[in-house]
Amino acid sequence: MPALPGYSQGSKRQNYAPRVPLLARPAIATVALLFLMADNGIGRDEFLCETAVVHLADCCPDFPSGSLYCVHSGCDGKVTPDIQEDRARCLREKSCEELRALGACDMNRWEPAPGCVMPCSPKVPSCY
């Protein structure tokens, strides 16, 4: 393949091209973090709920992750994450085998969600 005009084959400029994306990654991560912080960020309970849902999705092949809400919304944030902090920690600490044995992967075995204010999932995965 012929060299592009202004570049000779094997020029040193080609060695610098792969480094640009590596240097851009921290800048992109910083911008994303600032974006989250500008919108009052993500709360600890939202983060714990999200990590629990990701863990459940990893452990359960047909897990309906879209059926759980992990954000504050509504007037004055009255709608809270479906999976509360203590349950989220518990789910996160369980192995996949333990989650399956508890019925966390089977929506028919889920428990009623405490304090469900619509929109929310009326049932949540069991952990106890």
N, C-alpha and C positions, 0 to 999 in steps of 0.2 A: 504494500500500500504506500503510495507516495506521501511525503510529508506535507503538511499544510503550509501555505505561504508564510514566511516569517519564522518557521520552526524547522530546525533540522532534526532528523531522526535521532532519537536518543538524547535530546536536549535536556538540560537540568530542569527546565520549567515543567516538564511532565511529571517530575517527582514530587512537586509541591501540590498538585491537584488533589490527591487523596486526603491531604491534611486539612483542607478547608472544611469539609463536613465535620471532622472531629472537633475543630475549633468552634464551629457553629452550634454544636449540641448544647453546651452550657448556656449559651445565649438564648437559645430557643426554650430551654427549661426555665430560665429566669423569667422570660416573658410570660410563659404559661403560669408560673407561680404568681407573678404580679397580677395577672388577669384574675386568678382565683381570689387573691387578697382584695382586689378592687370590689368584688362582689361579696364582701364580708367573708370570703373564703369558704372553706368546707369545714364544718364542725367535726369535733371528735366523734360524735355519735353517727354522723353521716359517713365518715371514713371507716369506722368499725363495721357499720352495716354493709358498706360496699365490699370491704375485704371478706366479710363472712359470705356474701353472695358469690364472690369470685371463687372462694374455697369450695362452696357447695356446687357450683357449676363445674369445677374441676373434678369433684368426686362423683357427681351424679350425671350420667350420660344424657338424660332427658330433662335436666333441671330447668324449670320455667323461670329463669332469672328476671324476665320482664314483668313478672307478676308481683314483684316486691318493689316498694318505693323506699329509697334511701336518702331522701332530701327533705329539707324543711320547706314548707310552702304555705300558702293561704295567708290570711290576714294575721299579722304578728307571728308568723311561723307556727301556727297552731297545729298544722299537719306535720307530724314528726316521722322519722324513719320507722318503717315497720318492725325492724329488728332492733330492739333496744340494746344498749351498750353491754349489759351483763350477758344477755343471750348471744350477742355477736361475738364476744370474747369466748364464750363457751363453745360455740360452733366452730370458731377458728382454731381452737386448741384440740378439737377431736380429730382423730384419723379418719380417713375415708371409710374404713371398715366400721368404725364406731358410729359414724353418721348414718350409714346404711342400716345398721342394726337398730338405731334409735328411730328409724322411720323418717329421717330428715329428707330423704330423696323421694319419698312417696307423699304427694300432696294430700291423699286421703287420710293420712295419719298426722297431718299438721294440727296444731293447737290453735284455738281462737286467739287473735291478737289483742293484747290488753290495750284499752284506750284507743280503739280504732276510730279515727275521724276521717271520713271520706275526703279525698281518695286514699285508700289504703288497701292492703290485702287483708281480708277478714281473717285469714289464718296464716300462721308462721311456722317454720320448721321447728320441730321439737329438739331439745338439747338435753333434757334431764331425764 
